[in-house]
């Protein structure tokens, strides 16, 4: 596979997740364009454990786009809103400091 073909998947807008299938049978899921770095000679990505993976473009057999993007895979660490009870918010007092005098 050529580097230009790989870059088309990375630069696609809107970005769609894809899997890289390597000749030795391994598969790597790319969930975000910042999770892959493509040069003319090597491709760097990260596996599930956070380890760097170095792949040569010649060793890639196929790239397949993922049809649907499950929300848990796309946003695995979604923040939830924190609601405080009125008694807690009433007890929180923030002291504002006066601004220092302006110097001209």
C-alpha positions, -999 to 999 in steps of 0.1 A, spaced: 0 0 0 13 35 -8 18 63 17 -6 85 -3 -34 59 1 -28 58 38 -28 96 41 -62 97 24 -77 77 53 -60 99 79 -69 132 63 -106 123 54 -131 148 67 -151 139 86 -127 114 100 -139 78 101 -122 51 122 -103 25 103 -83 -7 109 -49 -14 95 -44 -50 86 -7 -61 85 8 -90 65 16 -109 98 -22 -110 107 -21 -82 133 -48 -54 132 -46 -19 145 -76 3 151 -71 40 144 -98 59 163 -85 95 158 -63 111 133 -39 122 160 -33 85 169 -13 79 137 18 95 122 26 89 86 60 95 69 74 84 36 91 54 51 73 44 83 39 47 101 37 51 138 6 44 158 -3 33 193 -19 0 204 -45 -6 232 -17 -6 259 -3 27 248 28 11 232 42 26 200 38 5 169 61 10 139 47 -2 106 63 -1 71 38 9 43 49 -23 24 37 -46 52 1 -32 52 -22 -56 33 -55 -37 36 -71 -8 54 -108 -11 62 -130 18 74 -153 11 103 -189 16 92 -203 29 125 -185 47 153 -196 34 187 -197 63 211 -177 43 238 -148 38 214 -149 73 200 -152 90 234 -141 64 260 -136 89 288 -167 111 286 -171 135 315 -203 138 333 -217 169 349 -213 173 386 -243 187 404 -239 201 439 -267 203 464 -277 238 475 -263 234 510 -228 227 495 -230 256 470 -241 280 498 -211 270 519 -187 277 491 -174 312 494 -149 326 470 -130 356 480 -122 379 451 -89 398 453 -89 434 442 -70 441 410 -37 458 414 -36 494 404 -29 500 367 5 514 359 9 536 329 
